[in-house]
Amino acid sequence: MEETFTAGIRPGGLTEGREIRILICHILSELGEPMSFDEMTEAILADGTANYFEFADALAELKETDCVIAFKTDSGINEYTVTDTGRAAARTLEGDLPLSVREKSVQSAKNIIQRRRIEKENLVSITKTEDGYMIHIRVTDIGTDLMDLSLFMPTREQALAVKERFLGDPAGTYMGVLETLAGKF
């Protein structure tokens, strides 16, 4: 029977709070920008690197020791950033973690941050209609929006698939629509 705090951790994953604390500081140091609790959870737990409970405990300990600080964004989301103390600890102790764990977790965190930027700059909403779903896609810019498009999809699953495909490559979608409607420039 698996231990509660090792359940779901892949072989080679982190099982000690100390290792998880180092990894959290390492990720935040490498990114150079804050992450929400949910984003960090996804980055560290997605591939079975650590257990949720151990991760949550490690983050709480890092806050208590002033290695990370929490703050609320304008939208009311709690985000965390590493302090100089946490950054120094990560640099000093990062060699205690396997390189593959560090690289994979940092890449996962970068992908999450990139997705956040894409979702902020490219707005997608899905609305239920009488006979299906409307998906509304808007590509924003500094001035006038670049694209504002609504599509009907018969099922929610199809609407969600369109949303994910669009968010996977907003610039490619925009260029494809532009080329289809306006031709090659």
Secondary structure by P-SEA (a helix, b strand, c coil): ccccccccccccccccaaaaaaaaaaaaaaacccccaaaaaaaccccccccaaaaaaaaaaaaaaccbbbbbcccbbbbbbbcaaaaaaaaaccccccaaaaaaaaaaaaaaaaaaaaaaabbbbbbbcccbbbbbbbbbccccccbbbbbbbccaaaaaaaaaaaaacaaaaaaaaaaaacccc
